[in-house]
Amino acid sequence: MIGEGEPSGADAPSKLAEAAEAVNAAKETVQKTTRRVADAIEAGRRPGKPLDLLSEWARAAPLHSLAIAFLLGFTIARRR
């Protein structure tokens, strides 16, 4: 009843160690994924790459970009 969900005295250190290992593994996975995403974004921002071109187009014609984004969002939302 009381303490029913808690690990027993002998199992507590091993359960704690397993939980710590799981947390560390998850942390490493998140860090690796974050690095990959950041590298991909950085690669896309290089001159002549898609993100660079998109930002240039948005700076050159902000109203046109806003209109296109609105129409694209409207079209996608309408399908659902």
N, C-alpha and C positions, 0 to 999 in steps of 0.2 A: 504494500500500500504506500507508505511513505518511503520515498526513495526508490520506488519500483522501477522507474525509468532510468535511474542512475546506474552506471556500471559498478560492479562489486569492487571491493578494495584491491584485489589481486589483478583484475583486468583493467583498472583505471589507467595505469601508466601505459600499457600497450595500446589502449583505445586512444589515449591522448597523443601518443606518438604517431599512430595511423592518421589521426585527424590533422596533425601538424604536417605530415608528409603530403597529404591530399591538398592542403592549403598551399604549400610551397609549390607543388606541381601545377596547380591552377594559376598561381601567381606567375610562374615562368611561362606558361602557355599564353597568358594575357600579355605579358611583356613582349614575347616573340611576335605575337599577332600585331600588337601596336607598332612595333618596329617595321614589320612588313608593310602595313598600311601607310605609315609615314614615308617609307622609301618609295612606295608606289605613287603617292601624292607628289613627292618631290620630283620623281622621274617625269610625271605628267606636267609639271610646271616648267620644265626646261624649254628654252626657246624652240618654237616650231611644234611643240607637242600639244595634245588636245586641250589641256587645262590652260596653257598659255594662250592658245588661239581663242578659247572661250572668254578668257578675261579681257583680251584685246577687243573682241567684238562687243563685249558688254560696256567697256569704256568708250568705245567709238559711238555706239548707238544705244544708250541706256533705255530710252523709251521703247525702241523696237524690241530690245531684249525682254523688257517687262511684258510687252504685249504677247510675245511668243510664249513666255513662261506661263502667262495667264491662260492662253488658249490651250496649251499643252496640259496644264493642270485641270482645266475644265473638261477636256476630252477624256482624260484618265478618270476623273471623278464621275463623269457621266456614265461610263461603262459599268460601274459597280452599282 
